[in-house]
Amino acid sequence: MEAQEQTPGADDGDREFTVDELAARVGITVRNVRAYAARGLLPPPRLVGRTGYYGPEHVARLLLVREMLAEGYSLAVIERTLATAPAIGGSASLALHRALLAPWLPPEPEDTTAGELTARAGVPIDPATVEELVRLGLVERLDGDRLRVTDPSLLTAGLQVMQLGVPPSALITAQARVIELVREIAATYVGMFLETGWRSLVESASPPEQLDRVGDVMSRLQPAAAQALLASFRTEMAAAVSAAVEAELRALAGD
């Protein structure tokens, strides 16, 4: 059993497992396997009648879930990590996916209600505003009137802006545009890395070393990219504020 866990999925080949065999292979309970499957952490098994059969890709996913839980990640974070992972993939590809994505994950989601958001903002959060937040992917609907804020730090910043007198509708319109621009910035940085650092990293390292090096590069790229973006934003914000203030002063003076 220990030898299998040291080389997860390496000797499984095309072998398939029942749910009991899968749980034993990974070293967790059947109940946990079913719970993880219910959260969407596992792709569906191959069904033969009423029996589900699981393959090496399921082993790889469960071992990654177990590893991330041991490192202190919550199931919510693991769920977001695996949400964009390939449905079929071995342990190496899943580990690589995790190394690339983990440094960029937002904080833990926050559950709330429209009423609680209204109390925090100091202004009414109407159903239309909630729908727009859901459309932008900033909020998810849960059971009843519960809402899940996908990035609490972004919510905090938005509430601070609303407390300055900016109505929710104007803030949401502005944030939608910001998301478009930030998506372009992210694509620029990722494209730069793929065209330069990624190829040299893969070509210069042997497979066992690649994962460690990718994780190291990603953890260093995140603060560097954020610092560069913030520095550029400060410069452009200062210029925009200066131009706007000058224009407003001229308007007040009747020029």
GROMACS elastic network, one bead per residue, 0.5 to 0.9 nm:
[ bonds ]
;  ai    aj funct       b0    kb
    1     4     6  0.52479   500
    1     5     6  0.64999   500
    1     6     6  0.88986   500
    1    24     6  0.88398   500
    1    25     6  0.74317   500
    1    26     6  0.89106   500
    1    27     6  0.85975   500
    2     5     6  0.51675   500
    2     6     6  0.63391   500
    2     7     6  0.89681   500
    3     6     6  0.52058   500
    3     7     6  0.66975   500
    3     8     6  0.86593   500
    4     7     6  0.54041   500
    4     8     6  0.58009   500
    4     9     6  0.74601   500
    4    10     6  0.79153   500
    4    11     6  0.76168   500
    4    12     6  0.89192   500
    4    25     6  0.78730   500
    4    26     6  0.87542   500
    5     8     6  0.50084   500
    5     9     6  0.81390   500
    5    25     6  0.81084   500
    5    26     6  0.72415   500
    5    27     6  0.85923   500
    5    63     6  0.82771   500
    7    10     6  0.55131   500
    7    11     6  0.77093   500
    8    11     6  0.77697   500
    8    12     6  0.83176   500
    8    26     6  0.84736   500
    8    56     6  0.87219   500
    8    59     6  0.73851   500
    8    60     6  0.65939   500
    8    63     6  0.73190   500
    8    91     6  0.68549   500
    9    12     6  0.51073   500
    9    13     6  0.74101   500
    9    56     6  0.55842   500
    9    57     6  0.78806   500
    9    59     6  0.64091   500
    9    60     6  0.62634   500
    9    90     6  0.72880   500
    9    91     6  0.68555   500
   10    13     6  0.70615   500
   10    56     6  0.85114   500
   10    90     6  0.88143   500
   10    91     6  0.85188   500
   11    15     6  0.89543   500
   12    15     6  0.54696   500
   12    16     6  0.82069   500
   12    55     6  0.81391   500
   12    56     6  0.61244   500
   12    59     6  0.89422   500
   13    16     6  0.88348   500
   13    55     6  0.86186   500
   13    56     6  0.70302   500
   14    55     6  0.67386   500
   14    56     6  0.69313   500
   15    54     6  0.83984   500
   15    55     6  0.61663   500
   15    56     6  0.70832   500
   16    21     6  0.88794   500
   16    22     6  0.85124   500
   16    53     6  0.57117   500
   16    54     6  0.51952   500
   16    56     6  0.73252   500
   17    20     6  0.76458   500
   17    21     6  0.52872   500
   17    22     6  0.53811   500
   17    23     6  0.89914   500
   17    25     6  0.86458   500
   17    52     6  0.82661   500
   17    53     6  0.52851   500
   17    55     6  0.63247   500
   17    56     6  0.87436   500
   18    21     6  0.50997   500
   18    22     6  0.59841   500
   18    23     6  0.85635   500
   18    51     6  0.73996   500
   18    52     6  0.62098   500
   18    53     6  0.50376   500
   18    54     6  0.62773   500
   19    23     6  0.61504   500
   19    24     6  0.86237   500
   19    30     6  0.65662   500
   19    33     6  0.75386   500
   19    34     6  0.84063   500
   19    51     6  0.86867   500
   19    52     6  0.70488   500
   19    53     6  0.71047   500
   19    54     6  0.71572   500
   20    23     6  0.52373   500
   20    24     6  0.63113   500
   20    25     6  0.86095   500
   20    29     6  0.82171   500
   20    30     6  0.60315   500
   21    24     6  0.50908   500
   21    25     6  0.59894   500
   21    26     6  0.86726   500
   21    30     6  0.89237   500
   22    26     6  0.62716   500
   22    27     6  0.83875   500
   22    28     6  0.86382   500
   22    30     6  0.80733   500
   22    33     6  0.81955   500
   22    53     6  0.88648   500
   22    54     6  0.69917   500
   22    55     6  0.85230   500
   22    58     6  0.81320   500
   22    59     6  0.69426   500
   23    26     6  0.53639   500
   23    27     6  0.58125   500
   23    28     6  0.51586   500
   23    29     6  0.55125   500
   23    30     6  0.53749   500
   23    31     6  0.87517   500
   23    32     6  0.82541   500
   23    33     6  0.65478   500
   23    59     6  0.88451   500
   23    62     6  0.89248   500
   24    27     6  0.50140   500
   24    28     6  0.64899   500
   24    29     6  0.74312   500
   24    30     6  0.82423   500
   25    28     6  0.81242   500
   25    59     6  0.75377   500
   26    29     6  0.88260   500
   26    59     6  0.65125   500
   26    60     6  0.88026   500
   26    62     6  0.68070   500
   26    63     6  0.62328   500
   26    66     6  0.85293   500
   27    63     6  0.87188   500
   28    31     6  0.83621   500
   28    32     6  0.66395   500
   28    33     6  0.72990   500
   28    62     6  0.88116   500
   28    66     6  0.83550   500
   29    32     6  0.52217   500
   29    33     6  0.64608   500
   29    34     6  0.88223   500
   30    34     6  0.62773   500
   30    35     6  0.85733   500
   31    34     6  0.52241   500
   31    35     6  0.61621   500
   31    36     6  0.86862   500
   32    36     6  0.60224   500
   32    37     6  0.83930   500
   33    36     6  0.52620   500
   33    37     6  0.61547   500
   33    38     6  0.86271   500
   33    42     6  0.85896   500
   33    62     6  0.78869   500
   34    37     6  0.50250   500
   34    38     6  0.61206   500
   34    39     6  0.87607   500
   35    38     6  0.50625   500
   35    39     6  0.64779   500
   35    40     6  0.89140   500
   35    41     6  0.89055   500
   36    39     6  0.51588   500
   36    40     6  0.65304   500
   36    41     6  0.53531   500
   36    42     6  0.66716   500
   36    62     6  0.83393   500
   36    65     6  0.87250   500
   36    75     6  0.87173   500
   37    40     6  0.51026   500
   37    41     6  0.54142   500
   37    43     6  0.73332   500
   37    44     6  0.76948   500
   38    41     6  0.74846   500
   38    42     6  0.81645   500
   39    42     6  0.79992   500
   39    75     6  0.88067   500
   39    79     6  0.74586   500
   40    43     6  0.69516   500
   40    44     6  0.87367   500
   40    79     6  0.74143   500
   40    82     6  0.87607   500
   40    83     6  0.80859   500
   41    61     6  0.75086   500
   41    62     6  0.81007   500
   41    65     6  0.81570   500
   41    78     6  0.80824   500
   41    79     6  0.61564   500
   41    82     6  0.66337   500
   41    83     6  0.77151   500
   42    45     6  0.84118   500
   42    57     6  0.88378   500
   42    58     6  0.63624   500
   42    61     6  0.68003   500
   42    62     6  0.76607   500
   42    82     6  0.88937   500
   42    87     6  0.80822   500
   43    57     6  0.86599   500
   43    58     6  0.72701   500
   43    87     6  0.61349   500
   43    88     6  0.79667   500
   44    47     6  0.85653   500
   44    52     6  0.82948   500
   44    54     6  0.82012   500
   45    51     6  0.88655   500
   45    52     6  0.51960   500
   45    53     6  0.52539   500
   45    54     6  0.51358   500
   45    55     6  0.78492   500
   45    58     6  0.83533   500
   46    51     6  0.82115   500
   46    52     6  0.54194   500
   46    53     6  0.50219   500
   46    54     6  0.65846   500
   46    55     6  0.85848   500
   47    50     6  0.64587   500
   47    51     6  0.56237   500
   47    53     6  0.62328   500
   48    51     6  0.53332   500
   48    52     6  0.63509   500
   48    53     6  0.75967   500
   49    52     6  0.80713   500
   54    57     6  0.78774   500
   54    58     6  0.60100   500
   54    59     6  0.78591   500
   55    58     6  0.55289   500
   55    59     6  0.67409   500
   56    60     6  0.61803   500
   56    61     6  0.86747   500
   56    89     6  0.83706   500
   56    90     6  0.68533   500
   56    91     6  0.85093   500
   57    60     6  0.50637   500
   57    61     6  0.62659   500
   57    62     6  0.87064   500
   57    87     6  0.81055   500
   57    88     6  0.57750   500
   57    89     6  0.53855   500
   57    90     6  0.52915   500
   57    91     6  0.73391   500
   58    61     6  0.51428   500
   58    62     6  0.61797   500
   58    63     6  0.85565   500
   58    88     6  0.83224   500
   58    89     6  0.86298   500
   58    90     6  0.85460   500
   59    62     6  0.52801   500
   59    63     6  0.61269   500
   59    64     6  0.85965   500
   59    90     6  0.84249   500
   59    91     6  0.80824   500
   60    63     6  0.52623   500
   60    64     6  0.62380   500
   60    65     6  0.87062   500
   60    89     6  0.76643   500
   60    90     6  0.57103   500
   60    92     6  0.83367   500
   60    94     6  0.74151   500
   60    95     6  0.89333   500
   61    64     6  0.51138   500
   61    65     6  0.61995   500
   61    66     6  0.86444   500
   61    82     6  0.84724   500
   61    89     6  0.83502   500
   61    90     6  0.79962   500
   61    91     6  0.70540   500
   61    94     6  0.72118   500
   62    66     6  0.61052   500
   62    67     6  0.85102   500
   63    66     6  0.50477   500
   63    67     6  0.60877   500
   63    68     6  0.86183   500
   63    91     6  0.80443   500
   64    67     6  0.50187   500
   64    68     6  0.61116   500
   64    69     6  0.85081   500
   64    78     6  0.89761   500
   64    91     6  0.75534   500
   64    94     6  0.75597   500
   64    95     6  0.72199   500
   64    98     6  0.88567   500
   65    68     6  0.52355   500
   65    69     6  0.61138   500
   65    70     6  0.85822   500
   65    75     6  0.81891   500
   65    78     6  0.67745   500
   65    79     6  0.89445   500
   66    69     6  0.51775   500
   66    70     6  0.62034   500
   66    71     6  0.87472   500
   67    70     6  0.51083   500
   67    71     6  0.63823   500
   67    72     6  0.89460   500
   67    73     6  0.89920   500
   68    71     6  0.50111   500
   68    72     6  0.64975   500
   68    73     6  0.54530   500
   68    74     6  0.79794   500
   68    75     6  0.87408   500
   68    78     6  0.71027   500
   69    72     6  0.51753   500
   69    73     6  0.50894   500
   69    74     6  0.63834   500
   69    75     6  0.73481   500
   69    78     6  0.80895   500
   70    73     6  0.74055   500
   73    76     6  0.81305   500
   73    77     6  0.62386   500
   73    78     6  0.66667   500
   74    77     6  0.53242   500
   74    78     6  0.63088   500
   74    79     6  0.85494   500
   74   108     6  0.82595   500
   75    79     6  0.58629   500
   75    80     6  0.85648   500
   76    79     6  0.50497   500
   76    80     6  0.63821   500
   76    81     6  0.86934   500
   76   108     6  0.72586   500
   76   109     6  0.75974   500
   77    80     6  0.51637   500
   77    81     6  0.61866   500
   77    82     6  0.87290   500
   77   102     6  0.88991   500
   77   105     6  0.76529   500
   77   106     6  0.86240   500
   77   107     6  0.83623   500
   77   108     6  0.68300   500
   77   109     6  0.84989   500
   78    82     6  0.61792   500
   78    83     6  0.84181   500
   79    82     6  0.53119   500
   79    83     6  0.59343   500
   80    83     6  0.50331   500
   80    84     6  0.74158   500
   80   105     6  0.80199   500
   81    84     6  0.66043   500
   81    85     6  0.71317   500
   81    97     6  0.81803   500
   81    98     6  0.65363   500
   81   101     6  0.68003   500
   81   102     6  0.69143   500
   81   105     6  0.77343   500
   82    86     6  0.80616   500
   82    87     6  0.88474   500
   82    94     6  0.82694   500
   82    97     6  0.83943   500
   82    98     6  0.78845   500
   83    86     6  0.84517   500
   84    87     6  0.86004   500
   84    97     6  0.86713   500
   85    88     6  0.84727   500
   85    89     6  0.82902   500
   85    93     6  0.87767   500
   85    94     6  0.68538   500
   85    97     6  0.65385   500
   85    98     6  0.83143   500
   86    89     6  0.60275   500
   86    93     6  0.84766   500
   86    94     6  0.78144   500
   86    97     6  0.87561   500
   89    92     6  0.79162   500
   89    93     6  0.58847   500
   89    94     6  0.63823   500
   90    93     6  0.55308   500
   90    94     6  0.63163   500
   90    95     6  0.86074   500
   91    94     6  0.51962   500
   91    95     6  0.59758   500
   91    96     6  0.84921   500
   92    95     6  0.51630   500
   92    96     6  0.61236   500
   92    97     6  0.85827   500
   92   211     6  0.83076   500
   93    96     6  0.50413   500
   93    97     6  0.61084   500
   93    98     6  0.86209   500
   94    98     6  0.61713   500
   94    99     6  0.86165   500
   95    98     6  0.50547   500
   95    99     6  0.61775   500
   95   100     6  0.86788   500
   95   211     6  0.74448   500
   96    99     6  0.50445   500
   96   100     6  0.62365   500
   96   101     6  0.86279   500
   96   210     6  0.86440   500
   96   211     6  0.59417   500
   96   214     6  0.76317   500
   96   215     6  0.80912   500
   97   100     6  0.52525   500
   97   101     6  0.61540   500
   97   102     6  0.83470   500
   98   101     6  0.51817   500
   98   102     6  0.55230   500
   98   103     6  0.88334   500
   98   215     6  0.85315   500
   99   102     6  0.57627   500
   99   103     6  0.75673   500
   99   211     6  0.70713   500
   99   212     6  0.81265   500
   99   214     6  0.65308   500
   99   216     6  0.84360   500
   99   218     6  0.73451   500
   99   219     6  0.87506   500
  100   103     6  0.71723   500
  100   104     6  0.82060   500
  100   214     6  0.68383   500
  100   215     6  0.63805   500
  100   217     6  0.88366   500
  100   218     6  0.61054   500
  100   219     6  0.86998   500
  101   104     6  0.56665   500
  101   105     6  0.67002   500
  101   218     6  0.81362   500
  102   105     6  0.54843   500
  102   215     6  0.86298   500
  102   218     6  0.85830   500
  102   219     6  0.85860   500
  103   106     6  0.87332   500
  103   215     6  0.83544   500
  103   218     6  0.65681   500
  103   219     6  0.56599   500
  103   220     6  0.89782   500
  103   222     6  0.68335   500
  104   218     6  0.85505   500
  104   219     6  0.85571   500
  104   222     6  0.69746   500
  105   108     6  0.88150   500
  106   109     6  0.81144   500
  106   150     6  0.77987   500
  106   151     6  0.58737   500
  106   152     6  0.83229   500
  106   153     6  0.82623   500
  107   110     6  0.88938   500
  107   150     6  0.81522   500
  107   151     6  0.61479   500
  107   152     6  0.68364   500
  107   153     6  0.73625   500
  108   150     6  0.75795   500
  108   151     6  0.72055   500
  108   152     6  0.74582   500
  109   148     6  0.64175   500
  109   149     6  0.55363   500
  109   151     6  0.58686   500
  109   152     6  0.63275   500
  110   147     6  0.82724   500
  110   148     6  0.55605   500
  110   149     6  0.50552   500
  110   150     6  0.67786   500
  110   151     6  0.75449   500
  110   152     6  0.61165   500
  111   142     6  0.86364   500
  111   146     6  0.67924   500
  111   147     6  0.55912   500
  111   149     6  0.61399   500
  111   150     6  0.88024   500
  112   115     6  0.82581   500
  112   116     6  0.62674   500
  112   117     6  0.71975   500
  112   145     6  0.86295   500
  112   146     6  0.57687   500
  112   147     6  0.51752   500
  112   148     6  0.61867   500
  112   149     6  0.73574   500
  113   116     6  0.51465   500
  113   117     6  0.62908   500
  113   118     6  0.86368   500
  113   145     6  0.60393   500
  113   147     6  0.53137   500
  113   148     6  0.81720   500
  114   117     6  0.50181   500
  114   118     6  0.61413   500
  114   119     6  0.86763   500
  114   124     6  0.87455   500
  114   125     6  0.62310   500
  114   126     6  0.76516   500
  114   127     6  0.80834   500
  114   130     6  0.73604   500
  114   145     6  0.74832   500
  114   146     6  0.77788   500
  114   147     6  0.73841   500
  115   118     6  0.50543   500
  115   119     6  0.63011   500
  115   120     6  0.87376   500
  115   124     6  0.83097   500
  115   125     6  0.74760   500
  116   119     6  0.50774   500
  116   120     6  0.62693   500
  116   121     6  0.85919   500
  117   120     6  0.51173   500
  117   121     6  0.59915   500
  117   122     6  0.83663   500
  117   123     6  0.87719   500
  117   124     6  0.83636   500
  117   125     6  0.68178   500
  117   159     6  0.85325   500
  118   121     6  0.51367   500
  118   122     6  0.57924   500
  118   123     6  0.56255   500
  118   124     6  0.50996   500
  118   125     6  0.52305   500
  118   126     6  0.85722   500
  119   122     6  0.53651   500
  119   123     6  0.73472   500
  119   124     6  0.80587   500
  120   123     6  0.82191   500
  120   159     6  0.71970   500
  121   124     6  0.77171   500
  121   125     6  0.81792   500
  121   158     6  0.86909   500
  121   159     6  0.52438   500
  121   160     6  0.76631   500
  121   162     6  0.64855   500
  121   163     6  0.63948   500
  122   159     6  0.86260   500
  122   162     6  0.81097   500
  122   163     6  0.69329   500
  123   162     6  0.78433   500
  123   163     6  0.81969   500
  123   167     6  0.80312   500
  123   168     6  0.82273   500
  124   168     6  0.85503   500
  125   128     6  0.82221   500
  125   129     6  0.61446   500
  125   130     6  0.69962   500
  125   168     6  0.74165   500
  126   129     6  0.53721   500
  126   130     6  0.65313   500
  126   131     6  0.88871   500
  127   130     6  0.50392   500
  127   131     6  0.61800   500
  127   132     6  0.86894   500
  128   131     6  0.50762   500
  128   132     6  0.63117   500
  128   133     6  0.87188   500
  129   132     6  0.51577   500
  129   133     6  0.62990   500
  129   134     6  0.87058   500
  129   168     6  0.71110   500
  129   169     6  0.67464   500
  129   172     6  0.80428   500
  130   133     6  0.50482   500
  130   134     6  0.62294   500
  130   135     6  0.86516   500
  130   139     6  0.77210   500
  131   134     6  0.50401   500
  131   135     6  0.61705   500
  131   136     6  0.87040   500
  131   139     6  0.86814   500
  132   136     6  0.62461   500
  132   137     6  0.86679   500
  132   138     6  0.88059   500
  132   139     6  0.88929   500
  132   169     6  0.88885   500
  132   172     6  0.75739   500
  133   136     6  0.51940   500
  133   137     6  0.63629   500
  133   138     6  0.53232   500
  133   139     6  0.55087   500
  133   140     6  0.82772   500
  133   172     6  0.74363   500
  134   137     6  0.50891   500
  134   138     6  0.58994   500
  134   140     6  0.56707   500
  134   141     6  0.73986   500
  135   138     6  0.76600   500
  135   139     6  0.80458   500
  135   140     6  0.89045   500
  136   139     6  0.76643   500
  136   172     6  0.88605   500
  136   175     6  0.89921   500
  136   176     6  0.69837   500
  136   179     6  0.87421   500
  137   140     6  0.69093   500
  137   149     6  0.89730   500
  137   150     6  0.76534   500
  138   148     6  0.85335   500
  138   149     6  0.61636   500
  138   150     6  0.56611   500
  138   151     6  0.69172   500
  138   154     6  0.85010   500
  138   155     6  0.83730   500
  139   147     6  0.65178   500
  139   148     6  0.54893   500
  139   150     6  0.58138   500
  139   151     6  0.83570   500
  140   146     6  0.88351   500
  140   147     6  0.57121   500
  140   149     6  0.65424   500
  140   150     6  0.72278   500
  141   144     6  0.83894   500
  141   145     6  0.77266   500
  141   146     6  0.64626   500
  141   148     6  0.62923   500
  142   145     6  0.70722   500
  142   146     6  0.51306   500
  142   147     6  0.53929   500
  142   148     6  0.67339   500
  143   146     6  0.58217   500
  143   147     6  0.80508   500
  144   147     6  0.86550   500
  148   151     6  0.89694   500
  149   152     6  0.59468   500
  149   154     6  0.89683   500
  149   155     6  0.73724   500
  150   154     6  0.87395   500
  150   155     6  0.87993   500
  151   154     6  0.55326   500
  151   155     6  0.66186   500
  152   156     6  0.61863   500
  152   157     6  0.86761   500
  153   156     6  0.51113   500
  153   157     6  0.63508   500
  153   158     6  0.86738   500
  154   157     6  0.51433   500
  154   158     6  0.61710   500
  154   159     6  0.86559   500
  155   158     6  0.50362   500
  155   159     6  0.61330   500
  155   160     6  0.86207   500
  156   159     6  0.51902   500
  156   160     6  0.62900   500
  156   161     6  0.88069   500
  157   160     6  0.51634   500
  157   161     6  0.64379   500
  157   162     6  0.88526   500
  158   161     6  0.51384   500
  158   162     6  0.63144   500
  158   163     6  0.87087   500
  158   168     6  0.85883   500
  158   171     6  0.73709   500
  158   172     6  0.87564   500
  158   175     6  0.88825   500
  159   162     6  0.50546   500
  159   163     6  0.62297   500
  159   164     6  0.88685   500
  159   168     6  0.88655   500
  160   163     6  0.51332   500
  160   164     6  0.67608   500
  161   164     6  0.52451   500
  161   165     6  0.72274   500
  161   166     6  0.62770   500
  161   167     6  0.87937   500
  161   171     6  0.77803   500
  162   165     6  0.53295   500
  162   167     6  0.60013   500
  162   168     6  0.65292   500
  162   171     6  0.75009   500
  163   166     6  0.70587   500
  163   167     6  0.88525   500
  166   169     6  0.84283   500
  166   170     6  0.67003   500
  166   171     6  0.65903   500
  167   170     6  0.55202   500
  167   171     6  0.63889   500
  167   172     6  0.87939   500
  168   171     6  0.50678   500
  168   172     6  0.60583   500
  168   173     6  0.85832   500
  169   172     6  0.52235   500
  169   173     6  0.62490   500
  169   174     6  0.86805   500
  170   173     6  0.51614   500
  170   174     6  0.62296   500
  170   175     6  0.85944   500
  171   174     6  0.51006   500
  171   175     6  0.60380   500
  171   176     6  0.85868   500
  172   176     6  0.60739   500
  172   177     6  0.86861   500
  173   176     6  0.52515   500
  173   177     6  0.66065   500
  173   178     6  0.88124   500
  174   177     6  0.52628   500
  174   178     6  0.62510   500
  174   179     6  0.87577   500
  175   179     6  0.60749   500
  175   180     6  0.86341   500
  176   179     6  0.51990   500
  176   180     6  0.65389   500
  176   181     6  0.89310   500
  177   180     6  0.51494   500
  177   181     6  0.63981   500
  177   182     6  0.86705   500
  178   181     6  0.51013   500
  178   182     6  0.59922   500
  178   183     6  0.84057   500
  179   182     6  0.50997   500
  179   183     6  0.59749   500
  179   184     6  0.86584   500
  180   183     6  0.51821   500
  180   184     6  0.65313   500
  180   185     6  0.88826   500
  181   184     6  0.51748   500
  181   185     6  0.63594   500
  181   186     6  0.87349   500
  182   186     6  0.60391   500
  182   187     6  0.84791   500
  183   186     6  0.50958   500
  183   187     6  0.61777   500
  183   188     6  0.86140   500
  184   187     6  0.50840   500
  184   188     6  0.62015   500
  184   189     6  0.88290   500
  185   188     6  0.50122   500
  185   189     6  0.63918   500
  185   190     6  0.86621   500
  185   229     6  0.85903   500
  186   189     6  0.52466   500
  186   190     6  0.61047   500
  186   191     6  0.84039   500
  187   190     6  0.51260   500
  187   191     6  0.58509   500
  187   192     6  0.84168   500
  188   191     6  0.51665   500
  188   192     6  0.61430   500
  188   193     6  0.87087   500
  189   192     6  0.50709   500
  189   193     6  0.62746   500
  189   194     6  0.86871   500
  189   225     6  0.75971   500
  190   193     6  0.50965   500
  190   194     6  0.61299   500
  190   195     6  0.85731   500
  191   194     6  0.51253   500
  191   195     6  0.60921   500
  191   196     6  0.85729   500
  192   195     6  0.52955   500
  192   196     6  0.62190   500
  192   197     6  0.78879   500
  193   196     6  0.52724   500
  193   197     6  0.50609   500
  193   198     6  0.58093   500
  193   199     6  0.85459   500
  194   197     6  0.62242   500
  194   199     6  0.66410   500
  195   198     6  0.67046   500
  195   199     6  0.67760   500
  196   199     6  0.60020   500
  196   200     6  0.66214   500
  196   201     6  0.87730   500
  197   200     6  0.53589   500
  197   201     6  0.59235   500
  197   202     6  0.86174   500
  197   217     6  0.87682   500
  198   201     6  0.51156   500
  198   202     6  0.62031   500
  198   203     6  0.85477   500
  198   214     6  0.82570   500
  199   202     6  0.52902   500
  199   203     6  0.60484   500
  199   204     6  0.84486   500
  200   203     6  0.51508   500
  200   204     6  0.58763   500
  200   205     6  0.84734   500
  201   204     6  0.53743   500
  201   205     6  0.61529   500
  201   210     6  0.71246   500
  201   213     6  0.74482   500
  201   214     6  0.76200   500
  202   205     6  0.56477   500
  202   206     6  0.76102   500
  202   207     6  0.80389   500
  202   210     6  0.63721   500
  202   214     6  0.87725   500
  203   206     6  0.78269   500
  204   210     6  0.86580   500
  205   208     6  0.80125   500
  205   209     6  0.57808   500
  205   210     6  0.55563   500
  205   213     6  0.81690   500
  206   209     6  0.54409   500
  206   210     6  0.61578   500
  207   210     6  0.51526   500
  207   211     6  0.73197   500
  208   211     6  0.65936   500
  208   212     6  0.78231   500
  209   212     6  0.55520   500
  209   213     6  0.62634   500
  209   214     6  0.86549   500
  210   213     6  0.51186   500
  210   214     6  0.59593   500
  210   215     6  0.85467   500
  211   214     6  0.51176   500
  211   215     6  0.61894   500
  211   216     6  0.85842   500
  212   215     6  0.52186   500
  212   216     6  0.61951   500
  212   217     6  0.86582   500
  213   216     6  0.50208   500
  213   217     6  0.60606   500
  213   218     6  0.85319   500
  214   217     6  0.51180   500
  214   218     6  0.60924   500
  214   219     6  0.85726   500
  215   218     6  0.52113   500
  215   219     6  0.61665   500
  215   220     6  0.86687   500
  216   219     6  0.52512   500
  216   220     6  0.63262   500
  216   221     6  0.85866   500
  217   220     6  0.51873   500
  217   221     6  0.59195   500
  217   222     6  0.86632   500
  218   222     6  0.61964   500
  219   222     6  0.57043   500
  219   223     6  0.74736   500
  220   223     6  0.61054   500
  220   224     6  0.64795   500
  220   225     6  0.87594   500
  221   224     6  0.51343   500
  221   225     6  0.58710   500
  221   226     6  0.83850   500
  222   225     6  0.53346   500
  222   226     6  0.61191   500
  222   227     6  0.85819   500
  223   227     6  0.59342   500
  223   228     6  0.85050   500
  224   227     6  0.51749   500
  224   228     6  0.62105   500
  224   229     6  0.86068   500
  225   228     6  0.51557   500
  225   229     6  0.61098   500
  225   230     6  0.85574   500
  226   229     6  0.51134   500
  226   230     6  0.60614   500
  226   231     6  0.85447   500
  227   230     6  0.51139   500
  227   231     6  0.60722   500
  227   232     6  0.85962   500
  228   231     6  0.51824   500
  228   232     6  0.62488   500
  228   233     6  0.85471   500
  229   232     6  0.52215   500
  229   233     6  0.60475   500
  229   234     6  0.86345   500
  230   234     6  0.60791   500
  230   235     6  0.86645   500
  231   234     6  0.52336   500
  231   235     6  0.64441   500
  231   236     6  0.87833   500
  232   235     6  0.52716   500
  232   236     6  0.62270   500
  232   237     6  0.84270   500
  233   236     6  0.51849   500
  233   237     6  0.57493   500
  233   238     6  0.83827   500
  234   237     6  0.50825   500
  234   238     6  0.60684   500
  234   239     6  0.86214   500
  235   238     6  0.53217   500
  235   239     6  0.64063   500
  235   240     6  0.87424   500
  236   239     6  0.50979   500
  236   240     6  0.60794   500
  236   241     6  0.85605   500
  237   240     6  0.50322   500
  237   241     6  0.60010   500
  237   242     6  0.84062   500
  238   241     6  0.52147   500
  238   242     6  0.60484   500
  238   243     6  0.85814   500
  239   242     6  0.51453   500
  239   243     6  0.61690   500
  239   244     6  0.85812   500
  240   243     6  0.51954   500
  240   244     6  0.60757   500
  240   245     6  0.85415   500
  241   244     6  0.50898   500
  241   245     6  0.59822   500
  241   246     6  0.84311   500
  242   245     6  0.52511   500
  242   246     6  0.60922   500
  242   247     6  0.85893   500
  243   246     6  0.51652   500
  243   247     6  0.61680   500
  243   248     6  0.86521   500
  244   247     6  0.51309   500
  244   248     6  0.61576   500
  244   249     6  0.86094   500
  245   248     6  0.50961   500
  245   249     6  0.60992   500
  245   250     6  0.85724   500
  246   249     6  0.51775   500
  246   250     6  0.62176   500
  246   251     6  0.86403   500
  247   250     6  0.51706   500
  247   251     6  0.62171   500
  247   252     6  0.87208   500
  248   251     6  0.50154   500
  248   252     6  0.62293   500
  248   253     6  0.86438   500
  249   252     6  0.50609   500
  249   253     6  0.61793   500
  249   254     6  0.86347   500
  249   255     6  0.88280   500
  250   253     6  0.50000   500
  250   254     6  0.62081   500
  250   255     6  0.52663   500
  251   254     6  0.50917   500
  251   255     6  0.58593   500
  252   255     6  0.77052   500
